Amino acid sequence: MPIPLGTLERMRSISDVVIRLEEPLAPYTRFGIGGPAAALCDAATAGAFAELLHLVCQQQIPHVVIAGGTNLIVSDDGFDGAVLRFRGERVTVGGERINAEAGASLQAVVNASIAAGLQGMQTMTRIPGSLGAAVYGNAGAYGHSIQERVERVVFTDGGQERMLDNAGCEFHYRESLFKRRKDWVVLTAELSFEPGDRAELQRAADEIKAIRDAKYPPAMRCAGSIFKNCLFNELPPEVQAQIPPKLVRDGKVPSAYFLEQVGAKGMRRGDIQVAGYHANLIYNDGAGTAEDLVSVIEDLKERVFDRFGFAVEEEVQYVGFERVAV
Ligand SMILES: Cc1cc2nc3c(=O)[nH]c(=O)nc-3n(C[C@H](O)[C@H](O)[C@H](O)COP(=O)(O)OP(=O)(O)OC[C@H]3O[C@@H](n4cnc5c(N)ncnc54)[C@H](O)[C@@H]3O)c2cc1C
C-alpha cells in the first residue's frame, strides 16, 4: 500500500473525511467493475476535500478523483492509491441563477431549475452523475451542454481555491480545461438560466426521460456512450464524402455509424456485451471484467481505424490503467 501510516493518520484526522481501506471500487461504478482502492476517501465539505487533496499532493500519494462512477472503467486490479470523492451536494437557487456543489447530482440541478421555472437544462434530464463531472466532461444531450449554463467554476488546484469564468474553462465538445488539468478539482459551479414555463419544461424533461430510459434502462450497467461522436470537420475528406448528410447534426457524426459498419452490434467477450440496438453502447451483462471491456474497446478502435483511417476516441475515463489515467 503506497500510503504511509503517518499520512493515513493525517488524512483521517481531517474532519468530515471518511476513509475506507482496500475498498472494492466496483460498487462505486455503474459498470459494476473494478478492483480495490488502497483508500477510498470521502469528503463531505469543500474545505475538507481541499485539505485532503492538498495533503495527498504534498505527500505525493498517487490519487484520482471520482464522483458518481457513471463514466468510468476501473481496472480489475483497482487503484493503488487514494481515490477521492467530494460529496458536497448543496443546490441553491437565487433569481435566474443556481449555485451548486460539485457532488450534487446533475439531475438534482435539472430538477431545481425546472421547479424554479428556469429553462436551459431540461434536455439534460437523466444524464447520470454529478455536476462536477458534468463540468469536467462538458456533459450534454440533445444539442445542448453544460457549457451554455456555466457562469463560473470554483475549484481547488491542490493548494489554493481558485475561480474560472466560462471562457477560462475552455469548453469544447465533451472537453474542458479540467480534462487536461487532472489536478484541478471542481468544488462549486454557478449556472445561469432564462425564465421558462415550468409545466412546459417539465413536459420536455418527461419526454426525454421516457426516450432515455428506453435506450439506457436504469439497471443497465454501462457508461452511456463509450466513444465520443466524431466532429465532421476533423474526419478525413474521403470519409466525409461517404456520410449521409442527414446523419450530421451540430457538426457531429455519431460514432455508432462507423462502429456499426465494423460489426460492433451484438459483439460479446465474456460478459461484456455491445448492445444489439446501439453500436456505441457496451454493458456488463453479468460478471464482466475490465480486461474484456478494454479488449472490446481496443478491438473496435482498431477495426474503425483499419476500415476508415481515423481513430474514434473514448468518452469514458479510465482509472488504474498505466496507459490512460483520469
Ligand atoms: C446510462 C448513461 C447515459 C449517459 N448519457 C450521457 C449523455 O447523454 N451525455 C453525456 O455527456 N454523458 C452521458 N453519460 C456519461 C456520464 O453521465 C457523464 O460523463 C457524467 O458527467 C459522469 O458523472 P460522474 O459523477 O458519474 O463522474 P465519474 O464517472 O465518477 O467521473 C468522470 C470523470 O469526471 C472527473 N471528475 C469527477 N468529479 C470531478 C470534479 N469535481 N472535478 C473535476 N473532475 C471531476 C473524474 O476524475 C473522471 O475523470 C451517460 C452515462 C450513462 C451511464
The ligand as a Tripos MOL2 file, in Angstrom:
@<TRIPOS>MOLECULE
LIG
   53    58     1     0     0
SMALL
NO_CHARGES

@<TRIPOS>ATOM
      1 C1        -26.8140    5.4970  -18.9970 C.3       1 LIG1
      2 C2        -25.8420    6.6260  -19.2050 C.ar      1 LIG1
      3 C3        -26.1600    7.6480  -20.0900 C.ar      1 LIG1
      4 C4        -25.2820    8.7130  -20.2750 C.ar      1 LIG1
      5 N1        -25.6330    9.7190  -21.1180 N.ar      1 LIG1
      6 C5        -24.8340   10.7900  -21.2560 C.ar      1 LIG1
      7 C6        -25.2220   11.8930  -22.0870 C.ar      1 LIG1
      8 O1        -26.2880   11.9060  -22.6800 O.2       1 LIG1
      9 N2        -24.3680   12.9440  -22.1810 N.ar      1 LIG1
     10 C7        -23.1840   12.9740  -21.5160 C.ar      1 LIG1
     11 O2        -22.4660   13.9700  -21.6280 O.2       1 LIG1
     12 N3        -22.7860   11.9430  -20.7310 N.ar      1 LIG1
     13 C8        -23.5790   10.8650  -20.5920 C.ar      1 LIG1
     14 N4        -23.1900    9.8190  -19.7980 N.ar      1 LIG1
     15 C9        -21.8760    9.8450  -19.1590 C.3       1 LIG1
     16 C10       -21.8970   10.3790  -17.7050 C.3       1 LIG1
     17 O3        -23.2070   10.5330  -17.2720 O.3       1 LIG1
     18 C11       -21.1930   11.7160  -17.6300 C.3       1 LIG1
     19 O4        -19.8870   11.6030  -18.0880 O.3       1 LIG1
     20 C12       -21.1930   12.2600  -16.1950 C.3       1 LIG1
     21 O5        -20.8150   13.6080  -16.2260 O.3       1 LIG1
     22 C13       -20.2510   11.4770  -15.2650 C.3       1 LIG1
     23 O6        -20.5100   11.8860  -13.9450 O.3       1 LIG1
     24 P1        -19.9750   11.0790  -12.6750 P.3       1 LIG1
     25 O7        -20.2860   11.9060  -11.4810 O.co2     1 LIG1
     26 O8        -20.5350    9.7140  -12.6630 O.co2     1 LIG1
     27 O9        -18.4230   11.0690  -12.9180 O.3       1 LIG1
     28 P2        -17.3750    9.8710  -12.8010 P.3       1 LIG1
     29 O10       -17.7460    8.8120  -13.7740 O.co2     1 LIG1
     30 O11       -17.1960    9.4600  -11.3960 O.co2     1 LIG1
     31 O12       -16.0500   10.6000  -13.3060 O.3       1 LIG1
     32 C14       -15.9330   11.0120  -14.6390 C.3       1 LIG1
     33 C15       -14.7230   11.9490  -14.7440 C.3       1 LIG1
     34 O13       -15.0150   13.1620  -14.0620 O.3       1 LIG1
     35 C16       -13.9190   13.5440  -13.2350 C.3       1 LIG1
     36 N5        -14.4940   14.2820  -12.1070 N.ar      1 LIG1
     37 C17       -15.4530   13.8590  -11.2610 C.ar      1 LIG1
     38 N6        -15.7430   14.8300  -10.3690 N.ar      1 LIG1
     39 C18       -14.9290   15.8810  -10.6410 C.ar      1 LIG1
     40 C19       -14.7500   17.1660  -10.0730 C.ar      1 LIG1
     41 N7        -15.4540   17.5850   -9.0250 N.pl3     1 LIG1
     42 N8        -13.8140   17.9820  -10.6260 N.ar      1 LIG1
     43 C20       -13.0700   17.5780  -11.6940 C.ar      1 LIG1
     44 N9        -13.1990   16.3660  -12.2690 N.ar      1 LIG1
     45 C21       -14.1170   15.5250  -11.7600 C.ar      1 LIG1
     46 C22       -13.2890   12.2120  -12.8270 C.3       1 LIG1
     47 O14       -11.9270   12.3890  -12.4790 O.3       1 LIG1
     48 C23       -13.4580   11.3930  -14.0940 C.3       1 LIG1
     49 O15       -12.3880   11.6080  -14.9890 O.3       1 LIG1
     50 C24       -24.0460    8.7360  -19.5920 C.ar      1 LIG1
     51 C25       -23.7360    7.6960  -18.6990 C.ar      1 LIG1
     52 C26       -24.6230    6.6590  -18.5060 C.ar      1 LIG1
     53 C27       -24.2950    5.5550  -17.5420 C.3       1 LIG1
@<TRIPOS>BOND
     1     1     2 1
     2     2     3 ar
     3     2    52 ar
     4     3     4 ar
     5     4     5 ar
     6     4    50 ar
     7     5     6 ar
     8     6     7 ar
     9     6    13 1
    10     7     8 2
    11     7     9 ar
    12     9    10 ar
    13    10    11 2
    14    10    12 ar
    15    12    13 ar
    16    13    14 ar
    17    14    15 1
    18    14    50 ar
    19    15    16 1
    20    16    17 1
    21    16    18 1
    22    18    19 1
    23    18    20 1
    24    20    21 1
    25    20    22 1
    26    22    23 1
    27    23    24 1
    28    24    25 2
    29    24    26 1
    30    24    27 1
    31    27    28 1
    32    28    29 2
    33    28    30 1
    34    28    31 1
    35    31    32 1
    36    32    33 1
    37    33    34 1
    38    33    48 1
    39    34    35 1
    40    35    36 1
    41    35    46 1
    42    36    37 ar
    43    36    45 ar
    44    37    38 ar
    45    38    39 ar
    46    39    40 ar
    47    39    45 ar
    48    40    41 1
    49    40    42 ar
    50    42    43 ar
    51    43    44 ar
    52    44    45 ar
    53    46    47 1
    54    46    48 1
    55    48    49 1
    56    50    51 ar
    57    51    52 ar
    58    52    53 1
@<TRIPOS>SUBSTRUCTURE
     1 LIG1         1 GROUP 0 **** ****
